[in-house]
Amino acid sequence: MAGVTLNDVIKKYGETQVIHGIDLEIEDGEFCVFVGPSGCGKSTLLRMVAGLEETTEGRIDIGDRDVTRLDPSDRGVAMVFQTYALYPHMTVKENMGFGLRMNKHPKAEINEKVAEASRILKLDDYLDRKPSALSGGQRQRVSIGRAIVRGPDVFLFDEPLSNLDAELRVEMRVEIARLHKEIGATMIYVTHDQVEAMTLADKIVVLRLGKIEQFGAPMDLYRDPDNKFVAGFIGSPAMNFMSGTVRDGVVSIPAIKQDVPSTLATAYTGKPVIAGLRPEHLSIDLQGDALTVDMVESLGGVSYAYLTSAEGDRIVVEERGDKRVSMGDTVGLTIDPSRMFLFDAKTEARIRD
């Protein structure tokens, strides 16, 4: 096994630069997730690590080897794609061992490695089946098994769950988390789904427009975002953002008709700011009249109330307990000032103590 280090990595297509000087260290055995909106460069960066995209400038190390100019087959990586890419005429066992057969490995060694991968992924009952006889989740497990059989230093996953339905996605998240715990390999995983990122990652790398916005442990990013983009991207439902103005030690927020005490923005007196509040840090005030309930998403033990202010601001509030609002209700909000984030209205950087 081995870690991965990116040093000032740049990718250009002609005159167009899509990856802008990425510096990142992924520890040996770490599960690192690249996350961000479509077009942020996460898949391109993964393919650069794999050797499927040429690195224009900079250096990529896997373990103690500079692999920047090496062919994919010489990098010690195995990649699991969004599409399963299984051979339909081969059995599960044959699909998993195909790469080793092509490289002339002894039959006994192939059988041993396939058996071990099958045990890890609980595929023993399916080894003689062909892909057409498998569910989507089972096919993806075979694809992962093919990667395990190769014994790579680093596993690379490019949105491997995107083609699965919601139930299978949850099931496969559990499988991948269990796999990482059992084999302890370095894994780099690309997804646009921040729920997957929060569930699986030791380290999340949030990308936007080919640059790293912030990286760290999932809950560190959730509790301590550097800017509005990260704050809005990490967490589901997303953080609520409301325009405000600082004056006399408070942030005046027209959307909720409240002045919220804050010591953070003294230097911003008279200037616009953005207030951020997560749905679970807001409470419904049934006596208020600042907002209208447009919809309630009831999930059993928790529900989410979608509110609209007179100015058109949209706010989501998490509700628990037996008393919950209904569509059409007029309500207010109760805010804990210690839970409020503030961001510069122009730069969107976090305003800190």
N, C-alpha and C positions, 0 to 999 in steps of 0.2 A: 504494500500500500504506500501511498505517497500524497503529499500535499501539492497544491497548485499555487504558483505565484505569477501574477501579471504585473509587468513593469512598463508603465507609460505606453500601453498598447493602443495603437491607432489603426483604424480601418478606413480606407478610401476606395470609392468606385470612381475612377477617373478624378475629376476635380471635386466630387462630392464626398465629404467626410461624414461617416455615420457613427464611428466610435472615436471618442475624443480623450485620449490619454488616460486610459483606465489603469489605476494602481490598486491591486487587491491581493491579499494573501488568504488562502483557504487552507486551514490546518489539515494535517493527516487525520483521516477518519471523520472529518466534519461533514455535516449535511448542509450545503449552501444552496439557497434558492435565489435565482435571479427573477425579479418580479417587476412589472411595470406595464403600462398600456401598450397597445399595438403600435409598432414602429419605434419603440424605445431602444432597440438594439440588443435585447436580451438573447434572442436566438442567434443573431450574428456573432455575439461574443462567445456563446457556447460552441458554435461551429468553428470559431477560431481556435479554441482550446482543442477541439477534436482534430483540427487540421483540414477540415472541409472548406474553410475560407482562409485565404492567404492573409497573414498579418502584414500590413503595410509598413508599420514602424513599431518598435518596442520589442519586448522579449517575454516569452512564456516558458516557465520552468515547471516540470512535473517531477517532484522529488528533487534530486540534485542534478537533473539533466535539463539542458536547454533544448526544448523541442520545437522552437519557433519555426524552423525550416524543415522539420522531419515530416515524412509521409504519415498519414493517419495510422497505418498499420504498425508503425515503429514507435508510437507515442505511449503505448500501454494503456489505452482508453477503450471503453466499449460504450456504444451509444444506443439508447432506446428511443425510438421515434414515436411520433404521434400516430402514424400508421403502423400496423403490426409487421408488415413486410415479411410474412411467413410464406413458405413454398406450399401451395395448396395440395400438391401431389405427394408430399412427404408427411410422415407421422410426426407427432410431437417430439418423440425421441430423435428422429432423423433431423428435424428442424433445429433442435437444440445442439446437436453435435456436428452440424454441417460445417461450421467454420474450422473446427479441429480436423475434420476429415480432409478438407481442402488443403490444410497445411501438413498433411501426411502424419498426423499423430497416431501412435499405436491404438489399435481397437480397444484394448483393455483400459488404456488411459481415458479414452473417450467415454466408454461405458461408465467408468468410475465417476468422472466429472458430471456426466449427465444425471447419474443416480443421485449425486449429492445436491445438484441444483433442483432436481425434482423433489427431493425431500424437503428442502428449504421452502419451496414454493407450493408444496402440497399438490403435486401434479402426478403422483404415482399411478392414480387410477385412469389417467388420460394419455399415457405414453404411446399407446398404439392407435390413438385416434388421429384423424386428420383435422386441420383447422376448421373445416366446414361443420364439424360436429361439436365445436366448442362455442361457448358464449364469448362476448366481447372481453369480459374480464379475464377469462381463461386464456384467450389468445394473447392478451397483453402480458400475462404471467409467463407464457411460453417465450415471448419476446425478451422479457427480463431474464428468463432462464438461459437463453442463448448468450446473453451478455455475461452472466455469471460463469458459464462454462469456460469462457475465454480467460478467466482469472485476471482481469485488468487491474491496474493500479488505481484507476479512477473510473467511476460510472458517470455517464452523462445522460440526462433525461430531457428530451425536448417535448414539453407539453404532452406527456404520455397518456393522460386521462381525458383528453379533450373529446375523444370520440365515444366516450362511455356515457350512459345515462346517469342521472343523479345518484341513484342507489348504488350503482357499481363504482362510481367515483369515490364515494365514502368507503366502500369495501376495499378498494385498491389503495386508498390513502393509508388505511390500516396495514395492508400487506406490505407496502413500501417502507413504512415506519418500522415494522417488525423485521423486515429484511435488513435494513440498515443496522438495527440493534444487533442482529445475529452475526452478520459478517464484518461489521465495523469498518467498511470501506469508505473512502472519500467519495462523496456524491455531489454532483452539481445538477440542479434541477431547474428547469425553466417553466414558468407558468404566468398567465395573466390573472390567475385566480388567487387573490390574497388570502382566502380561507385556506387553500392548500399550503400557501407559504407559511402562514401562522401555525398550521398543524404539524408540518413536517420539519421545519428548518431548525438547525442550530444557529445559523446566521442567515439573515435576509439581506440581499443587496437590492435596493430600490433604484431603478434606472429610469431616466427620462432623457430623450433626445440624445442618446449615446453617451450620457454622463451619469456618474453615480451621484444620486442625491443624498443618500445616507445608507449606512450598513450597520448591522448589529444584531443582537438577539431579538427575537420577535417581540417580546414584551418591553424591551428597552425602546424599540421604535414606536410601539404603541403608547407608552407612557411619556416618552421624551422626544417627540419629533423635532427635527431641526427647522422645518418649514411647512407651509400650508399644503404643499403637494404631498409630502410624506404623511402628514396628519390625516389628509383626506383619503389617501390610498390604503393605509393600514387600518383595519377595523371594519366590521360589517354589522349593521349598516354604517355608512360613512359618517364621519364627524360633521356636525352642523356648523355652517359658517354664516355669520351675520355682521353686517357693517355697523361700525360704531364710531363714536367720537370721544376723545379723552378730555375731561375737564374736572378740576377740583377733586382729584382723587377717585373719580368714578369713570366708568365707560358707559356712555349713554347709547342704548341699543334701541332704535325706533321700532324694529320688528316685533319686539316683545314688550314695548312700552316700559322699559326699566332702566334705571341707573345702577350698574353693578360695581360695587367697590373694588378697586384694584390699585396695588402699589407698584405694579410692573411698568406702567406706561407714563410715569412722571415726566420723562423727557419728551413725551408725545402730546403734551397738553395743547389742546386746540387742533390736533391733527387727526386724520381718519386712521382707524385701525380695523382689523378683522378679528372678531371674537369667535373662538371655536369651542364647541361643547359637544361631547359625545352623547348619544341617545340615552345611555344608562346613567348619565350624570344630570339629567333633567327630570323634574317631577311635574305632573299635571296639577294645576291649581283650578279646581272646579268653580271657584268664585270669580275667576278672571274673565276678561272679554277681549283679549288682544288677538286671539287666534281662533281659526275655525278648523274642526276636524274634517278632513276630506275623505280619509279612509282609515280603517283599522285592519291591520294584518295580524290575525290571531293564530298563534302557533302552539296553543295549549298552555304550557307553563309560563309563557311570555307572549306579549303582543307588542306591536309597534304601531303607534298612532302617528299618522301623517297629517301635519298641521300646515295651515297657510295663514300668513299675516295679511293685513289690509294692503301692505305694500307689495305683496306677491312673494315674500320669502317663504321657502319651504323648510320645515323643521320636522325631524323625526324624534319621537320620544319613546323610550322603552317603558313598558308597564308590566308589573307583576301584581299578584294578589287578586282578590275577588272583584273589587270595584274598578271597572275600566270604562273609558269613554266610548261613545258611539258616534258613528258618522253624523255630521251636522251639528254636533255640540259646539258651543262657544266656550273657550277655556283660556286660562293664563298659564304661566310657567313659574316654577320655583327653582332658583338657581343657587348652587353652592359656589361662591366666588373662588374658592380654592381650587375648583375643578376647571376653571375657565382658562383656555389658552388664548394668547394674543399674538397677532401677526401684523407685521408692517404692511399697510395697504398697498404700497408700491412694489416693494421687493418680495413680499410674502415670506420673509424670514421671520423666524420665531423671535418674539420679544421676551427676553429673559431678565432675571434679577441682575 
